């Protein structure tokens, strides 16, 4: 399979070695709308610049990996699907329910595969945390708290603007939304409350830099989400039920080795659960997690594996994200 990257982004640069590590995959080059940035990206990473997404000649390219700014994801997805290419697009894939439905409908009509990139589904500690939610060890689930924050070093860049589709909810809250979708499918919500804190972006608009979100999921589970692109966090996750609790202490989202998953039983005894990792991985970094995602995408294109993120899950993510972002916009 020949793959082209769309966007001269930091994530594209960081994950390029993961693409190059996959047998039978070759990276044809990359597309970018920023010619000045493209020149530096090409020389630094030894990859050919193919032109803008709109003008690049991609003869012989089978698939694209899109990591352009959030606001361009849907436009780019539709463009490459229309050209008959498989598409892996970074989160958030779509920020409206209707856009998600339209993109998947186009993919089916073209006979190609579309997949949302949610690398965190490859994390062994998240798989363990999710399994512990469902295996009955904490009884009936009552509450979930999910926190995700770090300093996003992109101030003044398109990604950290309202026009670019940035903000704490779009950039980091989408992971928390997807975790709930991963575990609970087409979940519903009520009693929604969204409390943003703001920064002024480079265009003078108010951008959500820290957000607290609370709601009742499926009429019975109290959920609290917190996300921030301006301050670091321990990223503590906790789920409480009628028979105990499960905690995930996420010290460093870039290295799975720093995670700890603990089960607290009815007697308040704490047991650290073993995190098992199959296959090889380089020194505990997150690069092997991206490689897992990319391998899954390649296999899903050939119908040799189910995608890590299904169409139904991506459509659900977009539906929830659209609702949360509407609350943000109403307060902006």
PEDASUL-V526180 format. One record per residue. N is the residue number from 1. OMEGA is omega in degrees with one decimal (999 if undefined). Layout:
((N & OMEGA) (N & OMEGA))
//
This chain:
((1 & 174.6) (2 & -175.2) (3 & 172.1) (4 & 176.8) (5 & 178.9) (6 & -177.0) (7 & 176.7) (8 & -172.0) (9 & 176.8) (10 & -178.8) (11 & 176.4) (12 & 179.3) (13 & -176.6) (14 & -174.2) (15 & -180.0) (16 & 177.4) (17 & 178.5) (18 & 175.6) (19 & -175.9) (20 & -178.4) (21 & -175.4) (22 & 178.4) (23 & 176.8) (24 & 173.1) (25 & 174.2) (26 & 179.7) (27 & -175.6) (28 & -176.4) (29 & -178.6) (30 & 176.2) (31 & 176.7) (32 & 176.1) (33 & -177.8) (34 & -173.8) (35 & 179.8) (36 & 177.8) (37 & -177.7) (38 & -179.2) (39 & 178.9) (40 & -178.9) (41 & -178.6) (42 & -177.1) (43 & -177.5) (44 & -171.5) (45 & 175.7) (46 & -176.4) (47 & -174.9) (48 & 173.2) (49 & -173.7) (50 & -177.8) (51 & 177.8) (52 & 177.5) (53 & -177.6) (54 & -171.4) (55 & -173.3) (56 & 172.7) (57 & -174.2) (58 & 178.6) (59 & 179.6) (60 & 177.7) (61 & -176.9) (62 & -172.9) (63 & 176.5) (64 & 173.3) (65 & -173.3) (66 & 174.3) (67 & 173.5) (68 & -179.8) (69 & -172.7) (70 & -175.1) (71 & -179.8) (72 & -174.8) (73 & -176.0) (74 & 177.5) (75 & -178.8) (76 & 177.6) (77 & -178.7) (78 & -178.2) (79 & -176.6) (80 & 172.3) (81 & -178.6) (82 & 178.5) (83 & 174.3) (84 & -179.0) (85 & 170.2) (86 & -174.9) (87 & 165.1) (88 & -175.4) (89 & 179.5) (90 & 174.7) (91 & -17.4) (92 & -177.9) (93 & -179.6) (94 & -178.8) (95 & 171.4) (96 & -179.6) (97 & -176.8) (98 & 177.7) (99 & 179.3) (100 & 179.9) (101 & -178.1) (102 & -178.6) (103 & 179.9) (104 & 175.8) (105 & 178.3) (106 & 179.4) (107 & 179.0) (108 & -178.1) (109 & -179.7) (110 & 179.0) (111 & -179.6) (112 & -174.5) (113 & 176.3) (114 & -177.7) (115 & 175.9) (116 & 179.4) (117 & 174.3) (118 & -174.4) (119 & -174.5) (120 & 177.3) (121 & 175.7) (122 & -177.6) (123 & -179.4) (124 & -179.0) (125 & 175.5) (126 & 175.5) (127 & 178.9) (128 & 179.0) (129 & 179.4) (130 & 178.8) (131 & 179.8) (132 & 174.7) (133 & -168.9) (134 & -171.9) (135 & 174.4) (136 & -174.5) (137 & 177.3) (138 & 178.7) (139 & 178.9) (140 & -177.8) (141 & -179.2) (142 & -175.3) (143 & 173.7) (144 & 171.8) (145 & 179.4) (146 & -177.7) (147 & -179.5) (148 & -180.0) (149 & 168.7) (150 & -179.4) (151 & 179.4) (152 & -173.2) (153 & -178.5) (154 & -176.3) (155 & -178.7) (156 & 179.0) (157 & -173.9) (158 & -176.5) (159 & -177.3) (160 & 176.7) (161 & 175.5) (162 & -178.7) (163 & -179.9) (164 & -179.8) (165 & -178.1) (166 & -179.2) (167 & -176.2) (168 & -177.2) (169 & -177.9) (170 & -173.8) (171 & -176.5) (172 & 178.2) (173 & 179.1) (174 & 175.9) (175 & -178.3) (176 & 175.3) (177 & -177.6) (178 & 178.0) (179 & 178.6) (180 & 177.7) (181 & 178.1) (182 & -175.6) (183 & -169.5) (184 & 175.5) (185 & -176.1) (186 & -175.8) (187 & 177.1) (188 & -177.6) (189 & 176.6) (190 & 178.8) (191 & -177.3) (192 & 172.9) (193 & -179.4) (194 & -177.7) (195 & -179.0) (196 & 164.7) (197 & -165.3) (198 & 161.1) (199 & 178.8) (200 & -177.7) (201 & -174.5) (202 & 176.5) (203 & 178.7) (204 & 179.8) (205 & 179.4) (206 & -178.6) (207 & 178.4) (208 & -179.7) (209 & 174.7) (210 & -176.3) (211 & 168.1) (212 & 179.2) (213 & 175.5) (214 & 179.2) (215 & 173.1) (216 & -178.2) (217 & 177.2) (218 & 172.9) (219 & -175.6) (220 & -174.1) (221 & 176.8) (222 & -177.1) (223 & 173.4) (224 & 178.4) (225 & 173.9) (226 & 178.1) (227 & -177.8) (228 & 173.7) (229 & -174.0) (230 & 178.0) (231 & 178.2) (232 & -178.5) (233 & 170.8) (234 & 179.7) (235 & -179.5) (236 & 174.7) (237 & 179.1) (238 & 174.4) (239 & -178.6) (240 & 179.2) (241 & -178.0) (242 & -177.0) (243 & 179.1) (244 & -177.1) (245 & 174.3) (246 & -179.1) (247 & 175.4) (248 & -179.9) (249 & -172.2) (250 & -175.6) (251 & -173.6) (252 & -177.9) (253 & -178.0) (254 & -179.0) (255 & -176.8) (256 & -176.9) (257 & -176.0) (258 & -175.4) (259 & 174.1) (260 & 177.2) (261 & -176.9) (262 & 173.7) (263 & 178.3) (264 & -174.5) (265 & -176.5) (266 & 179.2) (267 & 179.8) (268 & 174.7) (269 & -176.7) (270 & 178.6) (271 & 176.6) (272 & -176.8) (273 & -179.4) (274 & 177.1) (275 & -178.1) (276 & 179.2) (277 & 177.8) (278 & 179.2) (279 & -178.1) (280 & 177.6) (281 & -176.5) (282 & 168.9) (283 & 174.2) (284 & -179.7) (285 & -179.5) (286 & -175.1) (287 & -179.0) (288 & 177.1) (289 & 173.9) (290 & 178.8) (291 & 176.0) (292 & 179.8) (293 & -178.2) (294 & 177.0) (295 & 178.9) (296 & 179.2) (297 & -180.0) (298 & 179.0) (299 & 180.0) (300 & 177.1) (301 & 179.1) (302 & -179.7) (303 & 178.2) (304 & 179.7) (305 & 172.4) (306 & -179.6) (307 & 176.7) (308 & 178.0) (309 & -177.8) (310 & 174.4) (311 & -179.2) (312 & 179.9) (313 & 179.7) (314 & 177.9) (315 & 176.1) (316 & 178.2) (317 & -178.9) (318 & 179.1) (319 & -179.8) (320 & -178.8) (321 & 178.2) (322 & 179.8) (323 & -179.1) (324 & -179.9) (325 & 175.8) (326 & 176.3) (327 & 176.5) (328 & -178.7) (329 & -178.7) (330 & -179.7) (331 & -176.0) (332 & 999))
//
